[in-house]
Amino acid sequence: MFKKPALAVLTFLLLGSAVAAQELAPQVTVTGTATVSMPAEVLRLTMTIIQQGESAEQAYQNAVRRAEGMITAFRQFGFDPDDYLTQYVVERRPHPQERKRLVFLAAVGMSLVVDDFSAGTQMLDVATSYGVRDFVTYFDITDRRSAYERALRRALADARIKAEVLASESGVKLGALVGFEEVSEPPEEYAYPRPLLPAQWDETDEGQVPPEGAGSVRMSPQPYETKAQVRASFEIVE
């Protein structure tokens, strides 16, 4: 009645030996990297209007009034208020000329996606004329995940090439892929900026005014790039 347990122990030992032998098999581990570059498809644009007031409500209304004027002006480019994600923050600070006098500063931010780059340039000109001093702009694509997956495939191919070179230089043959690990992080989906903080300001009692030389903002679409990195192990055949 002890035969089955003995057989089970023997089978376990044999399997353990096989696993140990596999673990002891010579391997080469390399890191593969790849970058995928694609033409930009959209421009992501975030703008901030900053205004001040004697109260939080007044500062906020001053900023909103300018923002609404800018949104109205943007209708000529095919945008309406539903296309915007608007955020605002109000902060109390000392008056720039009278340090003992406190005033309120309100920042209203708007974010949108533009697929017509020439319109984006004109929109920046309009925004500047409405007192926008802070822009966050960058070029993007609509499907980041597919681009990253393409980079992953190329990174794994790069790892194999490196392993083949090392094996050839060592006088051995490269075997099968026995393990791999994604080292890089997949790109996050675009998230609008965190709540805005008022920027450095140089104000008059009338509020913020367009900077000297406003207008004629120009941009050149830059390609979107995503990088991937993997760590891969290959079997060495003697």
N, C-alpha and C positions, 0 to 999 in steps of 0.2 A: 504493500500500500504506500510505500515511499517512492515508487518509481516516478510518478507524475511530478511531484515536487522536485526531484532530482533532475528530471528532464527540463523542467522550467528553469531551474538554476543554470543548467548547462547552456540552454538557449540564450539566457540573459547574458552569460559570460561571453558567448560567441558574438552576440550583437554588440556588447560593450567593446570587445576587441576590434570589431569592424569599425565602430564609430571612432575609437581611439586611433586606429590606423588612418582613417580618413582625416582626422584632425591633424595628424602628424605629417600628412602629405605636403610636400613643398608647395608654397603659394607665393604669389607676388601681389602686393597691394599698391595701388596707385590712385592718384586723384586726377579726375578729368574735369575740365572747365570748358565752357562755351558761352558765347555772347550772340544773341540774335538781335539784329537791328531791323526795324520796320519803319516805313514812312508814317509820319504822324497823321492821324485821322481827325483829331479834335484838339481844340485849345480849351483848357480849363482855366477859367479866369475868376479871381476873387478880388473884390475892390472894397476899400474901407473909406468911409466919409467920417470925419471927426469934427464935431462942433461943440461949443461951450455955452453955458447959460448960468444964470444966478440960482437956478434950482435944477434938480434932476429932470423934472418934466420939461422945463424950458430947453435944456440942452438936448434932450431926446427929440423934442418937436423940431428944433432947428436942424438936427441931423436928418430926421425923417423927411422934412420938407425938401431938402436938397436931394435926398435919395429918390423921392417920388418924381422930382423934376427930371432926374437922370433916367429913371425907368420910362417916363413918358417919351423922352428923346430916343430911347432905345427901340421904341415901337417901329421906327423906320427900318430897323434891321430884322424885323419879323419876330421880336420877342415881346412877351406880355408878362405881367406880374406873376403868373403861375409858373414861369420858367425859372424863377429865382428862389434860392433858399436864403432868407434874410435872418441875420443875427444882430444883436446889439448888446452893448455893455455900457453902464454909466459909472463914472468914477469921480470922486471929489478930490480936488487938488488945490494947492495955493495958486492964486492969481499970478501970472508971469511977471507983472510989474509991481503988484502990491502983495507982498508975501503974507501979510496978516489977513488978507481977504481970501476967503475960500470960494471957488467956483466949481461948477460941475462940468465934466467933460463926457460927451456921449460919442460912442463909435458905432456906426451902423455898417455892417458888412453884407455884401451880396455876392453870391457865387452862381456861376452859370457855365454851360458848355457851349462852345461855338464851333461849328463845323465849316464855317467860311472864314478862312484866315484873313482875307482882305477886309471883311466886315469887322473882324476882331481888332485890326489896326485902327479903323475908324471909331470903334467903340471906346478904345483907350483914349483917343483924342477927345471924344465927348465927355468921358468920365473925368479927365483932367480939367476940362473947362468947368465942371461942377464941383471942383475942389477936392477931387480924389488925389491923395498923395501916395497911398500905399497900394501897390498891385502885387498879387501873387499869380504868376502865369506860368504854365508849362504845357508842353505838347504831350499828347497821350494817344492811346488806341482804345478801341471799344472792347476788345477781348484780350485782356492781359494773360489769362490762363493758357490759352492756346499758344501764345508766343513763348511762355515759360516752358510748356511741355515740349515744344520744339527744341528749346535750348537744352533741356534735360537729355533728350535723345542724342544730341550732338556731344554733350558732355560725356555720356557713357561711351560713345564711339571714340572720343578723344582719349578716354582712359584705356580702352583696348589698344589703341595705337601705341601709347606710351608703354604698356605692358609688353607688347610685341617687340618693341625696340630693346627693352631691357632683357627680354628672354633671348633675343638674337645675339646681343652682345655677350651674353653669358654662355652661349653655346647650348641652350636648351630650347625646347618647344613649349609654346603656350597652349594650355588646355582650355577647358570650359570655364565659364564664369561661375564662381561658387558663392559669391556674396557681393552685395552692394548696399550703399547707404547714401541717402540724399543729404548733402551737407548744407546746401543753400536753402533759403526760405522762399516759398512761393510768394509772388507779389500779392499784396493786399488789394482788394477792390478799393477804388478811390473813395475816400471819406472826406467830406467837407471839413475845413479847418475847425479846430476847437474854438470855443467862445473867444471873441476878439478882445484884445487888450489895447487901450489907446496908445498910439505911438508918441514919440517925442513931438512936442508941438510948440509953435511960436505963434501966439494968437494976438489978435486985437479984440476989443470988446464987441466988434461986429462979427466975430467968428473967423473961421479959417477961410483963406482966400486962395485961389489957384496960384501955384508957384510961378515965379518969373520964367518966361519962355515956355509956358504951357503949350501943349499941342505938338503935332508932328511926331507922335510916337510911332516907331517903326519896329517891325518884328520879322524874323526869318524862321520859318518852320524848321524845327530840329527833329531828327529821327528819334523814335522811341527805342530804347535799348533795354533788354532784360538779360540777366546773367544766371547761369546755373552751374552748380558744382556737385560732383558725386565722388564717392570713394568706392572703388571696386576691387575685388580680389579674384584672381584667376589661378587656376591650377597649373602647376608646372609639370610637364611631361619630360622625364629623363630620356 
